[in-house]
């Protein structure tokens, strides 16, 4: 009788644990900043005005910042100038500017800093003639690092703003 009770207790516990297992999430889109497969990707037939065309045509889709800074330096200006030129060629294309920070600092501070970085890049593009209505901004703070690690090299890569073509 004790063995049957033990077996039933173990079976009930296993059923309870199985019932609590996490369900797999619904298919999620790729995180912003990933180009992923899309029209013309990988086959050499890049569609003009597409994300793949943007990434092929501009100097970079990413600019970097100094610690606790959101000002646009000379290197970043050159990158944003190439983006502004491409955006002028495709006036119906909208973009999103993602602001990021390194892992140091509070969540709130890094979200605010990421927002200032994204808006700094947006303002620069607008000053170069890109309609600001085409540019949305979002801050991820320290939540989406591109480089893992707790050293200056990783932190420098994570202090960035990324331009993503939306359509």
N, C-alpha and C positions, 0 to 999 in steps of 0.2 A: 504494500500500500504506500509506503514512504517513497519507494522508487517511482511509482505512478505519479504521485504528487510532485516530486522533483521534476520529472519529465514534463508534466503539464505546466509547471511554473516556468521552466526553461522555454517551452514552446510559446507560451503567452508572451514572455519577455521578447523573444525573437520577432514575433508578429508585431508587437508594439514598436520595436525599434525599426522594423521594416516600414511600418506605417508612417514613421517620422522622417524617413529618408527624404532628402531634398529632391524635388522634381527638377528635371533639366529645364533651363530657361527656354522661352520661345526664341526662335532665331533672332538674334540681335544684329543690327547693322555694324559694320566695322567701326572701331573707335575713330573719331575725327583725327585727321592727320595721316591715316592710311589710305593710299590710293586704291588698293584692291583691284580686282578685275572690273573692267568696265568697257565701254565702247572703244574699240581700237587698241586695247592694251595687249601687249605681248605679240601681236601678229604683224607689226610693221605698218599697219593701216591706221595711223593715228588720225582721229577726226579733228579737224581744225576747230578751235574753241573749246575742246574738251579738257578735262583734268590732265590727261596724259599729254596733250599738246602744251598746256601751261607748264607742266613740270619739265618737259623737254626744252621749251623755249626760253625760260627765264634762268637767270643766274642760279637762283635757289628759291625754294618756297619758304625758307626759314631765315629769320634774323636772330641774332643773339644780343644779350645785354650783360652789362657788368652787374656785380652784386648790388642789390637793392636799387637798381637804376631802371629807368624806362625811357631814357633819351636815345635818339637814333644817331649812331656814330657813322663815320664816313663809309665803312664797309657795308653797313645796313642800308645806307642811302643808295648805294650802287645797286644793291639787290632789289630794293623797293622801286628804283627807277626802271629796272628791267621789267618788273611786274606791272608798273603803270603803263609802260609801252605796250605790253601784251594786252592789258585790259582796255586800252584805247582802241586796239584793233578789233576787239570783241565787246562792243558796248552793251550787249544784252546778257552778258555773263555776270552772275552774282558770285561773290566770294564771302567766306567767313574767315575772320582773323581770330586765331586761338592764342590766348595769352597763357604762358606757363611760368612757373617759378621752381627753384630748387627746393629740396626737402627742409631746409632750415627755416625757422619761423613758424608762427601759428598758422592754422588753416585759414583763418580770417585774413590775416596779414597777406598771405600768399595769394588768396583769391583777389584781394584788392590790387596787389602788385601785378598779377596777371591781367587784370582788367585795364590797368594803366598802360601796360605794354601793348595790349591789343589795340587800345584806342590811340596810342601814340603812332602805331603803324597805320591805322585807319586815317588819322589826321594827315599823315605824310602823303599817303596815296591821294587823298582828297585835294591836298595842295598841289598835286601834280595833275589834277584835272579829272580824276576818277569820281564819278557821282557817289557821294557818301550813302545814298539810298541803296546802292548795290553792295554795300559792305556791312555785314553783321559782325558783331564781336561776341566772344565768349571767353570766360576765364576758367581754366581748370586748376589754377593755383599749382600746388605740388602733387595733385592727384594723378597725373599722367606723365610720369617721367619717361624720357626717351633713353636715358642712360641710368642703369642701376649702379649704385655705389655711393659711398659717403666720402668722396674726395673731391678736390677742386676740379679735376678733369670732368667728372660726372656732373657736378653742379653747374659748370660752365655750359655744358650741352643742354641742360634742362632749363636754363634761363633764356627763354625764347618766345618768339611769336611766329606762328605758322599760318600761311595763307593757303586756304583750301577752296578750290573751285567747286561751286555747288551744283551747277547745271551744265 
